Amino acid sequence: MILTEARATLTLALPIIGTQLAQMAIHTTDVWLLSHYNAAALGAGALGVAIFSFLWMLGLGLAMATPALASQARGRDPNDIEGVRNAVHDGLISTGIVSLVCTGLLLVMEPFLRLIGQPEELVTLAGDFMQAVSGMFLPAVWFMVLRGFVAALERPRSALLLTLLAVALNAAVNSVLIFGFWIIPEMGVVGAGLGSSLVNILVLLLFFWYIARDPQFSSYHLSRGWWHTTPQRMIAFLRIGAPISLALSAEIGLFSAAALLMGRLGSVEVAGHQVALQWAALAFMVPMGLGQAATVRVGLATGAGNIAGAARAGWIAIIMGMTFMLCTALIFHFAGAHLIAVFLRESSAPVYTLALTYLGMAALFQLVDGAQGVANGALRGLKDTAIPMVLTLVGYWLIGFPVAIWFGFFTPLRGIGVWAGLVVGLAVVAVMLLWRFAVMTRRLAREQVMAA
């Protein structure tokens, strides 16, 4: 039974993980290209990505409610076309509204960076980058809604193929726009943002086209009245999606705040931070993908009334995530120099030295980062999102962030102290979310026995 569930989870998770890694490869390619352009572009890109990522999580969290609601609808009734379609429509509407607001904020973020004391040599470049990359916000978030739809139908491979196409297109387009080619002028960091926007728009259009052509996907008639919803439906959707959104924003907000703290320490620190964080974020794509698979597997079991199966699916996914992250911790520790060398030459000290040091700190939080990432996904499958949101806010912002400020600015540790705050915050959140999943599954099992 355990092996059967593990196999089912892996079958669903592998394409999702592949999609996550491919999406991360897009950002990694941008960082690699900017690192070969100049240090100022890399630092400005790091600040811009920090702001963008924080805002993007608001939309992504809402999008993640789609597979949670759609999978529970399928668990109750495999032929519930309307329930699945409503989850997708509500996801498109809610994320569309949030995306328009966040896009507007990206256009006017430059004064904010100046206000919080970021290096002047990076502020203007970062502002230009955010204006250029703002065009990808809506298509990127809508892509995630559609990916949640195909994942709930346990066919995530189409999203993987489209994302792999996006990786290739992004690398080609951005290299041309950043460095210039023939009649196309050299645009630097602006070219990175503009290229990402163009590629995301194209890939979203291809996804809509593919869904309309596929027999199973098209049977849900997603184009039929997608702008129609009801207050009751939207409230039900936001009750699940809004806490996910805030929880993800709390997590990515901690990392974004860490980048801004690094910016106050200096442009060398923020560049080294970005390179190390790129590898940590790349590793996290695996437990994040397992977490999304856990959302579907736990949601299907819960919708069918199989609480024992839901608990089993969640714990198996959590163990898988922690096992993988233990491996990445060992790789970061023993092969860190080789990983940093992908982005930086050893001669580019002190950025190289700082990046290697920060990657060593990242090795410390790999295990707990995997645990909290998958546990969050399993809890979403139970439609338990409000309390996990509170737990993440407490762990990241009432514990992790103060630790980062204290050790980063009131001790000689500087950047290492900021990373220490990340380690502490992730560890606290992981323990609390694992406890929450254990409590919730036991409570639901008890309620099921009493109702029988």
C-alpha positions as CSV (number, residue, x, y, z in Angstrom):
1,M,0.0,0.0,0.0
2,I,2.8,2.4,0.9
3,L,4.7,1.5,-2.3
4,T,1.5,2.0,-4.4
5,E,0.9,5.4,-2.9
6,A,4.6,6.4,-3.4
7,R,4.4,5.3,-7.0
8,A,1.2,7.3,-7.6
9,T,2.7,10.3,-5.9
10,L,5.9,10.1,-8.0
11,T,4.0,9.6,-11.2
12,L,2.1,12.8,-10.6
13,A,5.0,14.7,-9.0
14,L,7.7,14.1,-11.6
15,P,6.1,16.1,-14.4
16,I,5.2,18.8,-11.8
17,I,8.8,18.8,-10.5
18,G,10.1,19.0,-14.0
19,T,7.9,22.0,-14.7
20,Q,9.1,23.6,-11.5
21,L,12.7,23.0,-12.4
22,A,12.1,24.2,-15.9
23,Q,10.5,27.4,-14.6
24,M,13.4,27.9,-12.3
25,A,15.8,27.3,-15.2
26,I,14.3,30.4,-16.8
27,H,15.3,32.5,-13.9
28,T,18.7,30.7,-13.5
29,T,19.4,31.4,-17.2
30,D,18.7,35.1,-16.6
31,V,21.0,35.2,-13.6
32,W,23.7,33.4,-15.6
33,L,23.4,35.9,-18.5
34,L,23.4,38.9,-16.2
35,S,26.4,37.6,-14.3
36,H,28.3,37.6,-17.6
37,Y,27.0,41.1,-18.4
38,N,28.3,43.0,-15.4
39,A,28.0,43.0,-11.6
40,A,25.7,46.0,-11.5
41,A,23.2,44.3,-13.8
42,L,23.3,41.1,-11.6
43,G,22.8,43.1,-8.4
44,A,19.9,45.2,-10.0
45,G,18.3,42.0,-11.3
46,A,18.5,40.5,-7.8
47,L,16.7,43.5,-6.3
48,G,14.1,43.5,-9.0
49,V,13.5,39.7,-8.7
50,A,13.1,40.1,-5.0
51,I,10.3,42.6,-5.4
52,F,8.7,40.7,-8.3
53,S,8.8,37.3,-6.5
54,F,7.1,38.7,-3.4
55,L,4.3,40.2,-5.4
56,W,4.1,37.1,-7.7
57,M,3.5,34.9,-4.7
58,L,0.2,36.8,-4.1
59,G,-1.0,35.6,-7.4
60,L,0.6,32.1,-7.2
61,G,-1.1,31.4,-3.9
62,L,-4.5,32.1,-5.3
63,A,-3.6,29.9,-8.3
64,M,-2.8,27.0,-6.0
65,A,-6.3,27.0,-4.7
66,T,-7.4,25.7,-8.1
67,P,-5.9,22.1,-7.9
68,A,-7.0,21.9,-4.2
69,L,-10.6,22.6,-5.1
70,A,-10.6,20.8,-8.4
71,S,-9.1,17.6,-7.0
72,Q,-11.6,17.5,-4.1
73,A,-14.4,17.9,-6.6
74,R,-13.1,15.0,-8.6
75,G,-12.6,13.0,-5.4
76,R,-16.3,13.4,-4.6
77,D,-17.4,12.7,-8.1
78,P,-15.0,11.9,-11.0
79,N,-17.6,13.3,-13.5
80,D,-18.1,16.6,-11.7
81,I,-17.1,18.8,-14.7
82,E,-18.9,21.9,-13.4
83,G,-17.0,21.7,-10.1
84,V,-13.6,21.5,-11.8
85,R,-14.5,24.2,-14.3
86,N,-15.7,26.6,-11.5
87,A,-12.4,26.1,-9.7
88,V,-10.5,27.1,-12.8
89,H,-12.8,30.1,-13.6
90,D,-12.6,31.4,-10.1
91,G,-8.8,31.0,-10.3
92,L,-8.6,33.0,-13.5
93,I,-10.8,35.8,-12.2
94,S,-9.2,36.2,-8.8
95,T,-5.6,36.0,-10.1
96,G,-6.5,38.3,-13.0
97,I,-7.5,41.1,-10.6
98,V,-4.5,40.6,-8.3
99,S,-2.2,40.5,-11.3
100,L,-3.4,43.9,-12.6
101,V,-2.8,45.5,-9.2
102,C,0.7,43.9,-8.8
103,T,1.7,44.9,-12.4
104,G,0.8,48.5,-11.5
105,L,2.9,48.3,-8.4
106,L,5.9,47.0,-10.3
107,L,5.8,50.0,-12.6
108,V,6.3,52.4,-9.7
109,M,8.7,50.5,-7.4
110,E,11.9,52.5,-8.1
111,P,11.1,55.2,-5.5
112,F,10.4,52.5,-2.9
113,L,13.9,51.0,-3.4
114,R,15.4,54.5,-3.0
115,L,13.3,55.1,0.1
116,I,14.6,51.9,1.9
117,G,18.2,52.9,1.2
118,Q,19.3,50.6,-1.6
119,P,22.5,51.5,-3.4
120,E,21.9,54.3,-5.9
121,E,23.9,52.6,-8.6
122,L,21.4,49.7,-8.5
123,V,18.1,51.5,-8.0
124,T,17.6,52.9,-11.5
125,L,18.6,49.7,-13.1
126,A,16.3,47.6,-10.9
127,G,13.4,50.0,-11.6
128,D,13.9,49.6,-15.3
129,F,14.0,45.9,-14.9
130,M,10.8,45.7,-13.0
131,Q,9.0,47.8,-15.5
132,A,10.2,45.5,-18.3
133,V,9.4,42.3,-16.5
134,S,5.9,43.5,-15.3
135,G,4.4,42.3,-18.6
136,M,5.0,38.6,-17.6
137,F,3.0,38.9,-14.3
138,L,-0.5,38.1,-15.6
139,P,0.5,35.4,-18.2
140,A,2.8,33.7,-15.6
141,V,0.1,33.5,-13.0
142,W,-2.6,32.3,-15.4
143,F,-0.2,29.6,-16.6
144,M,-0.1,28.4,-13.0
145,V,-4.0,28.3,-12.9
146,L,-4.0,26.2,-16.0
147,R,-1.2,24.0,-14.6
148,G,-3.3,23.4,-11.5
149,F,-6.2,22.3,-13.8
150,V,-4.2,19.7,-15.7
151,A,-2.6,18.5,-12.4
152,A,-6.0,18.0,-10.8
153,L,-6.8,15.8,-13.8
154,E,-3.5,14.0,-13.1
155,R,-2.1,14.9,-16.5
156,P,0.6,17.5,-15.7
157,R,3.0,16.5,-18.6
158,S,1.6,19.1,-21.0
159,A,2.6,21.9,-18.6
160,L,6.1,20.4,-18.4
161,L,6.5,20.4,-22.2
162,L,5.4,24.0,-22.6
163,T,7.7,25.1,-19.8
164,L,10.7,23.4,-21.4
165,L,9.8,25.3,-24.6
166,A,9.8,28.5,-22.5
167,V,13.3,27.7,-21.2
168,A,14.7,27.4,-24.7
169,L,12.9,30.5,-26.0
170,N,13.9,32.5,-22.9
171,A,17.5,31.7,-23.2
172,A,17.6,32.6,-26.9
173,V,15.5,35.8,-26.7
174,N,17.2,37.1,-23.5
175,S,20.7,36.5,-24.7
176,V,19.9,38.6,-27.8
177,L,18.1,41.4,-25.9
178,I,20.7,41.6,-23.1
179,F,23.8,41.6,-25.2
180,G,22.4,42.8,-28.5
181,F,22.6,41.2,-31.9
182,W,22.6,42.6,-35.5
183,I,20.0,45.4,-35.6
184,I,18.8,44.7,-32.0
185,P,20.5,47.1,-29.6
186,E,22.2,46.0,-26.3
187,M,19.6,46.4,-23.5
188,G,21.3,44.8,-20.5
189,V,19.0,44.2,-17.5
190,V,16.0,45.7,-19.3
191,G,16.4,43.0,-22.1
192,A,16.2,40.3,-19.4
193,G,12.8,41.6,-18.2
194,L,11.4,42.3,-21.7
195,G,12.4,38.9,-23.0
196,S,10.8,37.1,-20.1
197,S,7.6,39.0,-20.6
198,L,7.4,38.1,-24.3
199,V,8.1,34.4,-23.7
200,N,5.5,34.1,-21.0
201,I,2.8,35.7,-23.1
202,L,3.5,33.3,-26.0
203,V,3.6,30.2,-23.7
204,L,0.3,31.1,-22.1
205,L,-1.4,31.4,-25.5
206,L,0.0,28.0,-26.5
207,F,-1.4,26.5,-23.3
208,F,-4.9,27.8,-24.0
209,W,-4.6,26.5,-27.5
210,Y,-3.5,23.0,-26.3
211,I,-6.3,22.8,-23.8
212,A,-8.9,23.7,-26.4
213,R,-7.5,20.9,-28.7
214,D,-7.1,18.1,-26.2
215,P,-10.3,15.9,-26.0
216,Q,-10.2,15.4,-22.2
217,F,-9.3,19.0,-21.4
218,S,-11.7,20.5,-23.9
219,S,-14.6,18.4,-22.4
220,Y,-14.5,20.8,-19.4
221,H,-15.4,23.8,-21.7
222,L,-13.2,26.2,-19.9
223,S,-14.0,29.0,-22.4
224,R,-17.7,28.8,-21.6
225,G,-18.7,31.7,-19.4
226,W,-15.4,31.9,-17.5
227,W,-16.1,35.5,-16.5
228,H,-19.3,34.4,-14.7
229,T,-19.1,33.6,-11.0
230,T,-21.1,34.2,-7.8
231,P,-20.2,35.9,-4.5
232,Q,-20.6,32.6,-2.8
233,R,-18.2,30.8,-5.2
234,M,-15.6,33.6,-4.9
235,I,-15.8,33.6,-1.1
236,A,-15.3,29.9,-1.0
237,F,-12.4,30.1,-3.4
238,L,-10.7,33.0,-1.5
239,R,-11.2,31.2,1.8
240,I,-8.8,28.6,0.5
241,G,-6.6,30.7,-1.8
242,A,-6.1,33.9,0.2
243,P,-4.4,32.1,3.1
244,I,-2.2,30.2,0.7
245,S,-1.3,33.5,-1.0
246,L,-0.4,35.1,2.3
247,A,1.6,32.1,3.5
248,L,3.7,32.0,0.3
249,S,4.2,35.7,0.4
250,A,5.3,35.4,4.0
251,E,8.0,32.9,2.9
252,I,9.2,34.5,-0.2
253,G,8.8,37.9,1.5
254,L,11.4,36.7,4.1
255,F,13.8,35.9,1.2
256,S,13.0,39.2,-0.6
257,A,13.6,41.1,2.7
258,A,16.9,39.2,3.0
259,A,17.9,40.5,-0.4
260,L,17.0,44.0,0.6
261,L,19.0,43.7,3.8
262,M,21.9,42.5,1.7
263,G,21.5,45.5,-0.5
264,R,22.0,47.7,2.6
265,L,25.2,45.8,3.3
266,G,26.5,46.5,-0.2
267,S,26.3,45.5,-3.9
268,V,28.9,42.8,-3.5
269,E,26.8,41.1,-0.7
270,V,23.6,41.2,-2.7
271,A,25.3,39.7,-5.8
272,G,26.8,36.9,-3.7
273,H,23.4,36.4,-2.0
274,Q,21.6,36.1,-5.4
275,V,24.0,33.4,-6.7
276,A,23.7,31.2,-3.6
277,L,20.0,31.7,-3.4
278,Q,19.6,30.6,-7.0
279,W,20.9,27.2,-6.1
280,A,18.8,27.0,-2.9
281,A,15.7,28.0,-4.9
282,L,16.5,25.5,-7.6
283,A,16.7,22.7,-5.0
284,F,13.4,23.8,-3.5
285,M,11.6,23.2,-6.7
286,V,11.6,19.4,-6.0
287,P,9.8,19.6,-2.6
288,M,7.5,22.3,-4.0
289,G,6.5,20.0,-6.8
290,L,6.0,17.1,-4.4
291,G,3.9,19.5,-2.3
292,Q,1.7,20.2,-5.3
293,A,1.4,16.5,-6.0
294,A,0.5,16.0,-2.3
295,T,-2.3,18.6,-2.6
296,V,-3.9,16.5,-5.4
297,R,-3.3,13.1,-3.8
298,V,-4.5,14.3,-0.4
299,G,-7.4,16.2,-1.9
300,L,-8.6,13.2,-3.9
301,A,-8.5,10.9,-0.9
302,T,-10.2,13.5,1.3
303,G,-12.9,14.1,-1.2
304,A,-13.6,10.4,-1.4
305,G,-13.8,10.2,2.4
306,N,-10.6,8.2,2.8
307,I,-8.8,10.1,5.7
308,A,-6.4,7.3,6.3
309,G,-5.4,7.4,2.7
310,A,-5.0,11.2,2.9
311,A,-2.7,10.9,5.9
312,R,-0.7,8.2,4.2
313,A,-0.3,10.3,1.0
314,G,0.8,13.3,2.9
315,W,3.4,11.6,5.0
316,I,4.9,9.7,2.1
317,A,5.3,12.9,0.1
318,I,6.9,14.7,3.1
319,I,9.4,11.9,3.6
320,M,10.3,12.0,-0.1
321,G,10.8,15.7,0.1
322,M,13.0,15.5,3.1
323,T,15.1,12.7,1.7
324,F,15.8,14.7,-1.5
325,M,16.7,17.8,0.4
326,L,19.1,15.8,2.6
327,C,20.9,14.9,-0.6
328,T,21.1,18.5,-1.8
329,A,22.5,19.6,1.6
330,L,25.4,17.2,1.1
331,I,25.9,18.4,-2.4
332,F,25.9,22.1,-1.3
333,H,28.4,21.3,1.5
334,F,30.9,19.1,-0.5
335,A,30.5,20.5,-4.0
336,G,29.7,24.2,-3.3
337,A,32.7,25.5,-5.1
338,H,31.7,23.8,-8.4
339,L,28.2,25.1,-8.1
340,I,29.3,28.7,-7.5
341,A,31.7,28.4,-10.4
342,V,28.7,28.0,-12.8
343,F,28.0,31.7,-12.3
344,L,31.2,33.2,-11.1
345,R,34.9,32.7,-11.7
346,E,37.1,32.2,-8.6
347,S,39.0,35.4,-9.7
348,S,35.8,37.4,-9.2
349,A,36.4,37.6,-5.4
350,P,35.0,38.8,-3.1
351,V,31.6,38.0,-4.7
352,Y,32.7,34.4,-5.2
353,T,33.8,34.0,-1.6
354,L,30.6,35.4,-0.2
355,A,28.4,33.3,-2.5
356,L,30.3,30.1,-1.4
357,T,29.8,31.0,2.2
358,Y,26.1,31.7,1.8
359,L,25.7,28.4,-0.1
360,G,27.1,26.7,3.0
361,M,24.4,28.4,5.1
362,A,21.8,27.2,2.6
363,A,22.9,23.6,3.2
364,L,21.9,24.0,6.8
365,F,18.2,24.6,6.0
366,Q,17.7,22.1,3.2
367,L,16.0,19.4,5.3
368,V,13.5,21.7,7.0
369,D,12.8,23.6,3.8
370,G,11.8,20.3,2.2
371,A,9.6,19.4,5.1
372,Q,7.7,22.7,5.3
373,G,7.3,22.9,1.5
374,V,5.6,19.4,1.2
375,A,3.7,19.8,4.5
376,N,2.1,23.0,3.2
377,G,1.0,21.2,0.1
378,A,-0.5,18.3,2.1
379,L,-2.4,20.7,4.3
380,R,-3.8,22.4,1.2
381,G,-5.2,19.0,0.1
382,L,-7.2,19.0,3.4
383,K,-8.3,22.6,2.5
384,D,-6.6,23.6,5.7
385,T,-4.9,27.0,4.8
386,A,-5.9,29.6,7.5
387,I,-3.9,28.2,10.4
388,P,-0.9,27.3,8.3
389,M,-0.9,30.9,7.1
390,V,-0.7,32.1,10.7
391,L,2.0,29.6,11.6
392,T,4.2,30.7,8.6
393,L,3.7,34.4,9.5
394,V,4.8,33.7,13.1
395,G,7.8,31.6,12.1
396,Y,9.1,33.8,9.3
397,W,8.3,37.3,10.5
398,L,8.1,37.2,14.3
399,I,11.1,34.8,14.6
400,G,13.2,34.5,11.4
401,F,13.3,38.1,10.3
402,P,14.2,39.6,13.7
403,V,17.0,37.0,13.9
404,A,18.2,38.1,10.5
405,I,18.3,41.8,11.4
406,W,20.0,41.2,14.7
407,F,22.8,38.9,13.5
408,G,23.1,40.8,10.2
409,F,23.4,44.3,11.6
410,F,24.2,44.1,15.3
411,T,27.0,41.5,15.2
412,P,30.1,41.1,13.0
413,L,28.4,38.3,11.0
414,R,26.8,40.7,8.4
415,G,25.5,38.5,5.5
416,I,26.0,35.3,7.3
417,G,23.8,36.6,10.1
418,V,21.0,37.4,7.6
419,W,21.2,33.8,6.3
420,A,21.1,32.6,9.9
421,G,17.7,34.2,10.2
422,L,16.5,32.3,7.1
423,V,17.7,29.0,8.7
424,V,15.9,29.7,12.0
425,G,12.6,30.8,10.3
426,L,12.4,27.8,8.1
427,A,13.2,25.4,10.9
428,V,10.4,26.8,13.1
429,V,7.8,26.8,10.3
430,A,8.7,23.2,9.4
431,V,8.2,21.9,12.9
432,M,4.8,23.8,13.2
433,L,3.5,22.6,9.9
434,L,4.4,18.9,10.5
435,W,2.6,19.2,13.8
436,R,-0.4,20.7,12.2
437,F,-0.7,18.0,9.5
438,A,-0.5,15.3,12.2
439,V,-3.2,17.0,14.3
440,M,-5.5,17.6,11.4
441,T,-5.4,14.1,10.0
442,R,-6.0,12.6,13.5
443,R,-8.9,15.0,14.1
444,L,-10.5,14.2,10.7
445,A,-10.1,10.5,11.3
446,R,-11.8,10.8,14.8
447,E,-14.7,12.8,13.3
448,Q,-15.1,10.2,10.6
449,V,-15.3,7.4,13.2
450,M,-17.8,9.3,15.3
451,A,-20.0,10.0,12.3
452,A,-20.1,6.3,11.2
